[in-house]
Each structure stands twice: as C-alpha cells, then as structure tokens.
Amino acid sequence: MILSRTGPVSARRRAVAGLAALTVTGGLLTTLGGAAPAVAGPGDVVVAENFDSGTLPAGWRAVDGEWKVVDGRLVGTSTSGNRKITFGRHLEHFRFSATVRFEQVNEATRWTALGLDVPASGATPWWIATMRSGSTAANGLEFAQLTPAGSWNVTNTTAAPYPAGTGRDLKVSIEVHGNQARWFLDGRQLMRTSSLQRSTDGGQALVVNGATVSFDDVTVTELAPNGLLRPEGAPLTVIAHRGASAAAPENTLVAQEVARRAGSDWVENDVQPSRDGVPFVLHDGTVDRTTDGSGAIRNLTSAQLKALDAGSWFAPHFAGARLPTLAEQLADLRTRGGNLLLEIKGAHTYDEVARIVEVIRSERMTGRVFVQSFDVPTLRHTRALAPELPLGLLRSTLDADPVALAKELGLAAYNPSDAALTTRPSVVADLHAAGVAVMVWTVDSATAWQRLEGYGVDGIITNRPAELAGWNAAQLQGGVGRPTVTVASPADGARLDRAQRPVLGVVTGNAGTVTVTLDGAPATPGQVLDLSGLTAGEHTIRVEATGPAGRTTVTSTFTVVADRVGLGYLVLASGAEPGASHAMLNLVTNGQYRQLAAYAQRHAGKQVPAPAAAVIAADATALAAQG
C-alpha cells in the first residue's frame, strides 16, 4: 500500500465505498414473486440475516431440500442433487456475503454455493458461485450456470489455498457488477469472471449439494455501478494492451483470443473509421506498420482494409490475420467472453462517435464496454450520446487537479502513464476518495507492478497479460509474506536543492503498522518536505513496517545541496523585511557569499527571522568555502 496523510489506501478504499454509495442515486429494484417494487441505492443493505429469530426469514423460499434454523444458523441439507432456498431482489451491482460451514458431506467433491442470479421459483437458468468441501482441488471454487437443459456451464475454476473441510467457518463474499463477478474467500480474491449472463428478475439463493451446510450473517449490499474500483483483497485488474500484443499481432482477433486465454479482465483496443465510416480496430493512423498495405486508415475503404494481411509482420504463422471491424471484435467478445476497454483514437467528430456508439449498441455490448481517449471533446461526445458507457481519460502527464477534471467529465477512471503517476502517486488516493478508478499504461515489468500495487492503483494496461495474471496469482496464492518497503520519494541518493519540494512517498506491502522518521523525528508519508528548514548535507529516512510475517526496516538517504539557486530561494522564502530581502538577493546575485553570511547573522531576529537567517548564513558560508 502507499501511505498518505489520512492513512493506508486500504483504509481509504473502505471509506471510499461508503462515499461513493452516498453520491450515486439508487435505481428501481424489482422484488421477486411479483411484489411491489422497492427503491434502494448503492450502499443500502438489501438483505441482512443472522437467524437469531429461530425461524426462516419472511420472504425466504425453501424451493427444495430441508432448510431450517438451528442454534442461530440456517441449515440446508441435501442427501443428493441440488437443494436451494431463494430470497432477495434482482440487483445489477451487489456484494453477497455469508459465513459458511460444512457440517457433513457425502464426499469431498460435494459443494455449496451462493446463488447470484436465481429466479424465486428456482427454475433454470441460474448462476452460482460454488465451493467444494475439498476446496483445494483444481475446481474447488467455480463460477457456473445451470442451463435450461439441466447441464452445467462452468466458466471459471480455481483452487482455494486451504481446504474448507467440515466444522470450519469460512467467510465467502461475491461481488457482482453486471456480467462480472469476483470470488472472495476470507477477504482475499481468488477468482474473477466476466461471463455471467444476467436475467431481468433473478435474485439471490443458497444452494447445497450432497452435504449439510450451515450459514450465518447473510448480507446482500447494493454497490455503486463503478466496478472498475478494486475492492479490498482483490488483485490488480489485468488489461491486455491491444490484445496480448507481446504474443500475437496487435489489435487482431487472434491477439484478443490469446488475451482471453491468458486471464485478462479487459482487452484494450483502438478504434478509427475507414473512409466509408466503418469503425476498424487499429492503433496507428496508417496501416503501414502492422499490415502489408500502406496509407492512412481514413483514406482506405472498409473493403480495402479487409483485404490486408495484419499478421505476417508479427510472425509467419499469423499470416492471413485480418484487421477486425469494431462490430467483429464486439461479437467475438460477446460470444466467447471478455470485456473491452475501447480507446477512441485521436479526435473524432460527433457523428463518428455516434457511429461507434451505434455499433456497441447493435452488438448488445453497452454493459461490457468502457471507453477511453486522450481527446476530451471525444469523451464529451461519448457522454452526450451514451451516458451509460463508463469513461476514462488517458493522460501522459498529470493534470493540476485530476479530481476536478474527473468530476467535470463524469469519468469512471483516470488513466495516466506509469511515468506520469510516479511524479505524484498520492493522486491515487485523491481519485479513489472521489469514486474514480486509476488504470495505468503501459507496464510490463514485475518490479513496476509491485510499485503500482503499492500505490493502490486499480488496474494495469500491459502487453504481457499472461505474466501479470500469473503475478497476481502468485501474490494471492502465496499468502502474506514478509513486509516490503520502498522509499519512492525522495529517491535514495537524490541530491536536492532548496527550491525543490519533494513529496515523502513510502510504498509498503503486507504491512499492518508502518513508522516513518526523518533524521529521527516522526514523519508523515505524503507530506511535502520543506527543504528550506533542513541543514545542508545528508538526511536519512527510516521506515519500519510490521506485518503478520515479521518486520522490515529500510533506510534511504538524500542530500540537500547548498547552491546559488537554492540560496536565492531561501532568501525569497525567509519572511525577511523587504529591504533586507533585497539586500541579500543582491549579495547572492554578485556571489558575495561571505558578506551575505555576515549580513544574515547581523540581522537575525530583527529584519530576518532567526531560523531562516541561520540556514542562509550556513549555506552562504559553505558556498564561500567552495570558492
């Protein structure tokens, strides 16, 4: 995590969720069973049951199997087959949590599940998040659909880091945003899917199969629509840059397929119009680099573009790959799975953006497309035409006030380059506090991923999605390791003059308690260091991080140098009387450092504040000694 004045990012993110919940208007929620609609909003707890009443809660429907309340827990029993109890409302964005305990199982392959989209009657199709008692098996955790034909469509599987077994309480939580869902076990995300197929009326359910399972503290909470914000315990979102462009020809369907199989959460691609107005997936303004053709894309017709070979340039066995239209790309994602981070490349007219929106809607993909651009007018056009599409602003340098700009444009995400974010990592916490996600481009090294994880960013756009997905898995499955600490700013060994105002940046991981000192005095990560009050010479930052797996201590040093520019800054910032300030600046300009030192000492506490006078005199003496 990266620390700021207000504490760890993890703590701030919990507060952000509440803040976002208060600032988004709730929608109309349809209850199950034909009851009257009820209004709820993000942050509202729709279901909260601890079963202390001793009876089944009102509105809960035991569709099949034996369901009863025993000793303050709901107990479901299935000797064979699927047995379920339904409840709740249809929600597009929600968190479904429960404390789950296997009491008895027929065999380790038997399971229980949280139903994510289940009709009140229990009729198929329905979607569930499953956990086997033998949860460390390769399919110990699953996202799956029971189809109307009675067959299982298992879209995602993974192994839990420890067995559920019997007699053990486990905290299960599933966070759902439309077709996407995250699977959490005891606060750690272990799996994610983008393959849910949502109904218009399905609610929640609990399901048991070949087991007796007890449940407690069942909670369903509506969430704000911005599923781009990374929940507590979740890994970095993996965004495949131009598809898996390190392994396949960029911006092609084959690169998209490789990205999908690599475990990407999103595929990032670029769109531009052909001469006849058809949106095509291409990054460059010309086809020269990535095809066997030449010329500007806007000067070529769709027929000419479709005739080009977009694969041979990358490797011979990709010969024949074609430039996809946006419609073809979206159809592939809809039928085979995946979500699209779509960059509208460069400036587009209102009508050109309208054509892109038309394609997204005609392919029924508005719930699975996130639009970004460097061009602010293009984002304004998109918002006017399709307010349902989330927007991201790409930036090569940070704006003076990213939060204000995000609010003005209605952004779901602010997406800077890695280099830009590193200049001011504290902006991540500021954007999160405003409910805005941060997706960073384009980052391909594990060292940088670790640093960005520490900053608290939500996602990373990378040419190497398989490697990032694997890195995420290693972080999650490896458990909590020894605390990691990096002093990001000032950099170790940095030489700084008085006019610089570095932010104290400390990045930690696996840490619960972090103590920071500067030259032995308490310091606050995120604070701006005022170098005008420090002596010239070397200064030491010491960070001690303590976590479940031990303690790590790191020291970093920087040097404040005495130079002419810094000395001039000291005079200007000293608070001296105007006449004294003018006289001292003349001495700096003329290089009369000994005279300046004597002047500052003579007027200390009179025309020049004593603390400032002492530093000015010391730096002037040091410069005089240098000749």
C-alpha positions in Angstrom: 0.0 0.0 0.0 1.0 3.6 -0.3 0.6 5.7 2.8 -0.8 9.3 2.8 -1.8 11.8 5.4 -5.1 10.0 6.0 -3.7 6.5 6.4 -3.4 3.4 4.3 -5.0 3.1 0.9 -6.8 0.0 2.1 -8.5 2.0 4.9 -9.3 4.8 2.5 -10.8 2.4 0.0 -13.3 1.2 2.6 -14.3 4.8 3.2 -14.5 5.5 -0.5 -17.1 2.8 -1.0 -19.3 4.5 1.5 -18.7 7.9 0.0 -19.5 6.6 -3.5 -22.6 5.0 -2.1 -23.8 8.3 -0.8 -23.3 10.2 -4.1 -25.0 7.9 -6.6 -28.7 7.8 -7.0 -30.3 4.4 -6.5 -32.4 2.7 -9.1 -35.6 0.9 -9.1 -35.3 -2.7 -7.9 -37.9 -5.3 -8.7 -38.7 -7.8 -5.9 -39.2 -11.4 -6.5 -42.6 -13.1 -6.7 -44.5 -10.1 -8.2 -44.4 -7.9 -5.1 -44.3 -4.2 -5.4 -41.0 -2.6 -6.4 -38.8 -1.1 -3.8 -36.3 1.7 -4.1 -32.7 1.0 -3.0 -29.4 2.7 -3.7 -25.7 1.9 -3.6 -24.6 1.2 0.0 -28.1 0.0 1.0 -28.1 -3.3 2.8 -30.9 -5.2 0.9 -30.6 -8.4 3.0 -29.1 -8.8 6.5 -29.9 -12.1 8.3 -28.3 -13.6 11.4 -31.2 -16.0 12.0 -31.4 -15.1 15.7 -35.2 -15.2 15.4 -35.1 -19.0 15.2 -37.3 -19.2 12.1 -36.9 -18.8 8.4 -36.9 -15.1 7.5 -40.0 -13.7 5.8 -39.8 -13.8 2.0 -37.2 -16.7 2.0 -38.5 -19.5 -0.1 -37.3 -23.1 0.5 -37.7 -24.3 -3.0 -36.4 -27.9 -2.3 -34.4 -29.8 0.3 -34.6 -29.4 4.0 -34.0 -25.8 5.3 -34.4 -24.9 9.0 -32.9 -22.6 11.6 -30.9 -24.3 14.3 -29.0 -22.5 17.1 -28.9 -19.2 15.2 -27.8 -20.6 11.9 -29.6 -21.5 8.7 -29.0 -25.2 7.9 -29.6 -26.7 4.5 -29.4 -30.4 3.8 -29.1 -32.3 0.5 -28.7 -36.1 0.5 -28.3 -35.8 -3.3 -28.9 -33.3 -6.0 -29.2 -29.5 -5.8 -31.3 -28.1 -3.0 -31.9 -24.3 -2.7 -33.6 -21.5 -0.8 -34.2 -18.2 -2.7 -34.6 -14.7 -1.4 -33.6 -11.1 -2.2 -34.1 -8.9 -5.2 -32.7 -8.5 -8.7 -29.6 -6.3 -8.5 -27.1 -5.4 -11.2 -24.3 -4.3 -8.7 -24.1 -6.0 -5.3 -22.0 -7.8 -2.8 -23.3 -11.1 -1.4 -21.6 -12.3 1.7 -22.1 -15.2 4.2 -20.3 -17.2 6.8 -20.4 -20.8 5.6 -19.6 -24.1 7.4 -19.8 -27.6 6.0 -21.3 -29.7 8.8 -21.4 -33.0 6.9 -20.5 -34.1 3.4 -21.1 -37.3 1.4 -17.6 -36.8 -0.2 -15.1 -34.1 -0.7 -16.4 -33.2 -4.2 -19.8 -32.1 -2.7 -20.5 -28.4 -2.6 -22.4 -25.4 -1.5 -23.0 -22.2 -3.5 -24.1 -18.6 -3.3 -26.7 -18.0 -6.0 -26.1 -14.8 -7.9 -29.0 -14.7 -10.3 -31.7 -17.3 -9.4 -35.4 -16.9 -10.1 -37.6 -17.1 -6.9 -39.0 -20.3 -8.2 -35.6 -21.9 -8.6 -36.2 -22.5 -12.3 -33.3 -22.6 -14.6 -31.2 -21.0 -15.9 -29.3 -19.7 -12.8 -25.8 -18.7 -11.9 -23.9 -19.6 -8.8 -20.5 -19.2 -7.1 -19.6 -22.7 -5.8 -17.3 -24.0 -3.1 -16.5 -27.7 -2.6 -15.6 -29.1 0.8 -12.4 -30.2 -0.9 -11.8 -26.7 -1.9 -8.1 -27.2 -2.7 -9.0 -29.3 -5.8 -8.4 -27.6 -9.2 -12.2 -27.0 -9.3 -12.5 -26.3 -5.6 -14.1 -22.9 -6.4 -16.3 -22.3 -9.5 -18.5 -19.8 -11.3 -21.1 -21.9 -13.1 -24.5 -21.8 -14.8 -27.2 -24.5 -14.7 -28.8 -24.3 -18.2 -32.4 -24.9 -19.0 -31.3 -28.3 -20.4 -30.0 -29.2 -17.0 -26.4 -29.2 -18.0 -23.6 -27.3 -16.3 -21.7 -24.4 -18.0 -18.7 -24.0 -15.8 -16.9 -20.8 -16.9 -14.2 -20.4 -14.3 -12.4 -22.6 -11.7 -9.6 -22.3 -9.2 -8.2 -23.9 -6.1 -8.5 -22.4 -2.7 -5.3 -22.0 -0.7 -6.7 -24.2 2.1 -9.5 -26.8 2.4 -12.9 -25.9 3.6 -13.3 -29.3 5.2 -16.1 -29.7 7.8 -16.7 -27.7 11.0 -14.8 -24.7 9.8 -16.3 -21.2 9.4 -15.4 -19.5 6.2 -16.2 -16.0 5.1 -17.4 -16.1 1.5 -18.2 -13.0 -0.5 -19.0 -12.5 -4.1 -19.0 -9.0 -5.7 -21.1 -8.7 -8.8 -21.1 -5.9 -11.4 -23.3 -6.8 -14.3 -21.7 -9.7 -16.2 -18.6 -9.6 -14.0 -18.0 -11.1 -10.6 -15.2 -11.6 -8.1 -14.9 -14.6 -5.7 -13.5 -13.8 -2.2 -12.6 -16.3 0.5 -11.8 -14.9 3.9 -11.2 -11.5 2.4 -8.9 -12.5 -0.4 -10.0 -12.5 -4.1 -9.3 -15.9 -5.6 -11.1 -15.8 -8.9 -12.9 -13.4 -11.3 -15.3 -13.9 -14.2 -16.7 -11.7 -17.0 -19.0 -14.4 -18.3 -22.2 -14.1 -16.2 -25.4 -13.9 -18.3 -27.8 -11.9 -16.3 -31.6 -12.1 -16.2 -34.0 -9.3 -15.6 -35.6 -10.7 -12.4 -33.2 -13.3 -10.8 -32.4 -12.7 -7.1 -30.1 -14.5 -4.6 -30.1 -18.0 -3.3 -28.2 -20.5 -1.2 -27.6 -24.0 -2.6 -26.3 -27.3 -1.2 -25.4 -30.5 -3.0 -24.7 -33.8 -1.2 -24.0 -32.0 2.0 -25.4 -30.4 5.2 -24.2 -26.8 5.3 -24.9 -24.0 7.9 -25.0 -20.3 7.1 -24.8 -17.2 9.2 -24.5 -13.4 8.7 -26.0 -13.5 5.2 -25.7 -10.0 3.8 -26.6 -8.5 0.3 -25.4 -4.9 -0.2 -26.1 -2.9 -3.3 -23.0 -1.4 -4.8 -22.3 1.7 -6.9 -22.1 0.9 -10.6 -18.3 1.6 -11.0 -17.0 -1.9 -10.9 -13.6 -0.6 -12.0 -12.6 0.3 -8.5 -10.6 -2.6 -7.0 -12.2 -4.0 -3.8 -10.2 -4.7 -0.7 -8.4 -8.0 -1.1 -8.6 -8.0 -4.9 -5.5 -8.2 -7.2 -4.7 -5.7 -9.9 -7.1 -5.7 -12.9 -5.4 -7.2 -15.9 -5.9 -5.2 -19.1 -4.4 -6.6 -22.3 -2.9 -3.8 -24.4 -4.0 -4.1 -28.0 -4.8 -7.7 -27.0 -1.9 -9.9 -25.9 0.4 -7.8 -28.1 3.6 -9.3 -26.9 2.4 -12.7 -28.1 0.3 -12.1 -31.1 -0.2 -9.3 -33.8 -1.8 -6.3 -32.0 -5.4 -5.3 -32.4 -6.4 -8.6 -34.1 -8.9 -11.3 -33.0 -6.1 -13.7 -32.5 -4.5 -11.3 -30.0 -7.8 -11.0 -28.4 -8.2 -14.7 -28.1 -4.7 -15.0 -26.6 -5.5 -12.3 -24.1 -8.7 -14.1 -23.1 -7.0 -17.4 -22.5 -4.3 -15.5 -20.6 -6.8 -14.5 -18.0 -7.2 -10.8 -18.9 -10.1 -9.0 -17.3 -10.3 -6.5 -20.2 -9.0 -6.3 -23.7 -7.8 -2.8 -24.7 -8.0 -1.9 -28.4 -8.1 1.2 -30.5 -10.8 2.3 -33.0 -10.7 4.6 -36.0 -13.0 5.0 -39.0 -12.4 3.9 -42.6 -13.0 6.2 -45.5 -16.6 4.9 -45.7 -17.2 5.4 -42.0 -16.8 1.8 -40.7 -15.1 1.7 -37.3 -12.0 -0.5 -37.5 -9.6 -1.7 -34.8 -6.2 -0.2 -35.5 -3.8 1.8 -33.4 -1.7 3.8 -35.9 -3.0 6.5 -38.2 -1.7 4.4 -41.1 -1.7 0.7 -41.9 2.0 0.7 -42.9 3.5 -0.8 -39.7 1.1 -3.6 -38.9 -0.2 -4.8 -42.3 1.2 -5.5 -45.8 -0.5 -2.3 -47.1 0.2 1.4 -46.9 -1.8 4.6 -46.4 -3.9 6.4 -43.9 -6.8 4.4 -42.5 -9.2 7.3 -43.1 -8.2 7.2 -46.8 -8.9 3.5 -47.2 -12.3 1.9 -47.7 -13.5 -1.0 -45.5 -13.1 -3.4 -48.5 -9.5 -2.3 -48.9 -8.8 -2.6 -45.2 -10.3 -6.1 -45.0 -8.0 -7.3 -47.8 -4.9 -6.5 -45.9 -2.7 -9.1 -44.1 -2.4 -7.9 -40.4 -0.5 -10.9 -39.1 2.6 -11.7 -41.2 4.6 -8.7 -39.9 4.5 -10.2 -36.5 5.3 -13.8 -37.4 4.9 -16.1 -40.4 2.3 -18.4 -38.7 0.0 -15.4 -38.2 -0.3 -14.8 -42.0 -3.8 -14.1 -43.1 -4.9 -12.4 -39.9 -7.2 -9.5 -40.8 -8.0 -6.1 -39.4 -11.3 -6.6 -37.5 -14.1 -4.1 -37.5 -15.3 -3.0 -34.2 -18.5 -5.0 -34.8 -16.5 -8.2 -35.3 -14.4 -7.6 -32.2 -17.5 -7.0 -30.1 -19.3 -10.0 -31.5 -16.3 -12.2 -30.6 -16.2 -10.8 -27.0 -20.0 -11.3 -26.6 -19.9 -14.9 -27.8 -16.6 -16.1 -26.4 -16.3 -13.9 -23.3 -14.5 -10.8 -22.3 -14.8 -7.0 -21.9 -13.5 -4.2 -24.0 -11.6 -1.1 -22.9 -12.0 0.8 -26.1 -9.7 3.7 -27.0 -11.3 6.1 -29.5 -8.0 7.0 -31.2 -7.5 10.7 -31.7 -10.1 13.4 -32.4 -13.4 12.2 -33.6 -16.4 14.2 -34.8 -19.8 13.9 -33.1 -21.1 11.8 -36.0 -18.0 9.5 -35.9 -18.5 8.9 -32.2 -22.2 8.3 -32.9 -21.3 5.5 -35.3 -19.1 3.8 -32.7 -22.0 4.0 -30.1 -24.4 2.6 -32.7 -22.1 -0.4 -33.2 -21.7 -1.0 -29.5 -25.5 -0.9 -29.0 -26.3 -3.1 -32.0 -23.9 -5.7 -30.7 -25.6 -5.5 -27.3 -22.4 -4.8 -25.5 -23.1 -1.5 -23.7 -22.7 -3.3 -20.3 -19.2 -4.6 -21.3 -17.5 -1.7 -23.0 -15.5 1.0 -21.2 -14.5 4.0 -23.4 -11.2 5.9 -23.0 -9.5 8.6 -25.0 -6.8 11.3 -24.8 -9.2 13.6 -26.6 -11.5 15.5 -24.2 -14.1 16.6 -26.9 -14.4 12.9 -27.9 -15.2 11.9 -24.4 -17.8 14.7 -24.2 -19.4 13.4 -27.4 -19.5 9.9 -25.9 -21.1 11.0 -22.7 -23.7 13.0 -24.6 -24.5 10.1 -26.9 -24.2 7.2 -24.5 -24.3 8.2 -20.8 -24.5 4.5 -19.9 -20.9 3.9 -21.1 -18.2 4.4 -18.4 -15.4 6.9 -19.5 -11.7 7.0 -18.9 -9.3 9.9 -19.6 -5.8 8.9 -20.9 -3.0 11.2 -19.8 0.7 11.4 -20.5 1.2 14.0 -17.7 -0.9 14.6 -14.7 -3.4 17.4 -14.7 -3.2 20.0 -12.0 -6.4 18.7 -10.4 -7.4 15.3 -11.8 -10.3 15.0 -9.3 -11.9 18.2 -10.5 -11.5 17.2 -14.2 -12.9 13.7 -13.5 -16.0 15.3 -11.9 -16.4 17.7 -14.8 -16.2 14.9 -17.5 -18.1 12.3 -15.5 -15.2 9.9 -15.5 -15.2 6.4 -14.1 -11.4 6.2 -14.4 -8.4 8.4 -14.8 -5.7 6.6 -16.8 -2.2 8.1 -16.6 1.1 6.7 -17.9 3.3 5.0 -15.3 5.9 7.8 -15.7 3.2 10.4 -15.0 1.8 8.7 -11.9 5.2 8.2 -10.4 5.6 12.0 -10.2 2.6 12.2 -7.8 1.4 8.8 -6.6 -0.8 10.4 -3.9 -3.3 11.3 -6.6 -4.5 7.7 -6.5 -6.0 8.2 -3.0 -7.5 11.5 -4.0 -9.2 9.9 -7.1 -10.4 7.0 -5.0 -11.9 9.3 -2.5 -14.0 10.8 -5.4 -15.0 7.3 -6.5 -12.7 7.3 -9.6 -10.6 4.3 -10.6 -7.0 4.6 -11.8 -5.8 2.4 -14.7 -2.1 2.8 -15.6 -0.4 2.3 -19.0 1.6 0.5 -20.4 3.6 -1.5 -17.8 5.3 -4.8 -18.5 7.7 -5.4 -15.6 7.1 -7.2 -12.3 9.1 -4.5 -10.5 6.8 -1.8 -11.7 3.7 -3.9 -11.0 4.8 -4.2 -7.4 5.3 -0.5 -7.1 1.9 0.3 -8.7 0.3 -2.3 -6.4 1.8 -0.3 -3.5 0.3 2.9 -4.9 -3.1 1.3 -4.8 -4.0 1.6 -8.5 -6.9 -0.4 -9.7 -5.6 -1.9 -13.0 -2.6 -2.1 -15.3 -2.6 -2.0 -19.1 0.1 -4.3 -20.2 1.4 -6.0 -23.3 2.0 -9.1 -21.2 -1.4 -10.0 -19.7 -0.5 -13.7 -19.0 2.5 -12.7 -17.0 0.5 -10.1 -15.0 -2.3 -12.6 -14.3 0.4 -15.1 -13.1 2.0 -12.5 -10.9 -1.4 -11.7 -9.4 -2.0 -15.4 -8.8 1.4 -15.8 -7.1 0.6 -12.8 -4.9 -2.7 -14.3 -3.8 -1.8 -17.9 -3.5 1.5 -17.2 -1.8 -0.3 -15.8 1.2 1.0 -12.9 3.2 4.8 -12.6 3.0 7.3 -10.5 4.9 6.5 -6.8 4.7 8.0 -5.0 1.7 9.1 -1.4 1.9 10.3 1.1 -0.8 11.0 4.8 -0.3 9.8 6.1 -3.6 10.5 9.8 -3.0 12.9 11.3 -2.4 14.9 8.6 -4.2 17.8 7.0 -2.4 20.9 9.1 -3.1 19.0 12.0 -4.5 20.7 15.5 -4.4 18.1 18.2 -3.9 18.4 22.0 -3.9 16.5 24.2 -1.6 13.9 25.2 -4.2 12.7 21.6 -4.6 9.7 20.4 -2.6 9.6 16.6 -2.8 6.7 14.5 -1.5 7.6 11.9 1.0 6.5 8.7 -0.7 6.6 5.4 1.0 5.3 2.2 -0.6 4.7 -0.9 1.6 3.2 -4.3 1.1 2.0 -6.9 3.7 2.3 -4.3 6.4 -0.1 -3.6 9.2 1.9 -0.9 11.1 4.3 1.5 9.4 6.6 4.0 11.2 8.5 6.7 9.3 11.1 9.1 10.6 13.2 11.8 9.0 16.5 12.3 10.8 14.9 10.5 13.8 11.9 12.8 14.0 8.4 11.4 13.1 7.4 12.0 9.5 4.2 11.5 7.6 4.1 9.8 4.2 2.5 12.0 1.6 3.8 15.3 3.2 5.6 17.8 1.2 9.2 18.2 2.5 10.2 21.8 3.1 13.9 21.7 2.4 14.4 25.3 3.5 14.4 24.2 7.1 16.9 21.4 6.8 20.7 21.8 7.1 22.8 21.3 4.0 24.1 17.8 3.8 22.8 14.2 4.1 19.4 13.3 5.7 18.1 9.9 6.5 14.6 8.5 6.1 13.9 5.3 8.1 10.8 3.1 7.5 9.8 0.3 9.8 7.0 -2.0 8.6 5.4 -4.7 10.7 3.1 -7.4 9.5 1.9 -10.9 10.2 5.1 -12.4 8.8 7.6 -10.2 10.5 9.3 -6.8 10.4 11.2 -5.0 7.6 13.3 -1.9 8.1 14.6 0.3 5.3 16.7 3.4 5.3 17.2 5.9 2.4 19.3 9.0 2.3 19.1 12.2 0.3 21.4 15.2 0.3 20.4 18.9 0.5 23.0 20.8 -1.5 24.0 24.4 -1.0 23.9 26.2 -4.3 23.2 29.6 -5.7 19.7 28.8 -6.9 18.7 27.3 -3.5 20.3 30.2 -1.7 18.2 32.6 -3.7 15.1 30.6 -2.8 16.0 30.7 0.9 16.1 34.5 0.8 12.8 34.8 -1.0 11.1 32.3 1.3 12.7 33.7 4.5 10.0 36.1 5.5 12.6 38.9 5.8 11.7 42.6 5.7 11.6 43.8 2.1 14.8 45.9 2.4 16.7 43.0 3.9 15.4 40.6 1.3 16.5 43.0 -1.5 20.0 43.5 0.0 20.5 39.7 0.5 19.4 39.0 -3.1 21.9 41.5 -4.4 24.6 39.7 -2.5 23.5 36.3 -3.9 23.5 37.7 -7.5 27.0 39.1 -7.1 28.4 36.0 -5.5 29.3 37.8 -2.3 28.6 34.8 0.0 30.8 35.8 3.0 29.2 39.2 3.1 25.7 37.5 2.9 26.6 35.2 5.8 27.6 38.2 7.9 24.5 40.2 6.9 22.2 37.3 7.8 23.8 36.8 11.2 23.8 40.6 12.0 20.1 41.0 11.2 19.0 37.6 12.7 15.9 38.0 14.8 15.4 41.6 13.6 14.9 42.1 9.9 15.4 38.4 9.1 13.7 35.7 11.1 16.3 33.9 13.2 15.7 30.3 11.9 15.9 31.4 8.3 18.9 33.6 9.0 20.8 30.6 10.4 20.2 28.5 7.3 21.0 31.3 4.9 24.3 32.0 6.8 25.2 28.3 6.8 24.6 27.9 3.1 26.4 31.2 2.2 29.4 30.1 4.3 29.5 26.7 2.6 29.4 28.4 -0.9 32.1 30.8 0.2 34.3 27.9 1.2 33.9 26.3 -2.2 35.5 29.4 -3.7 
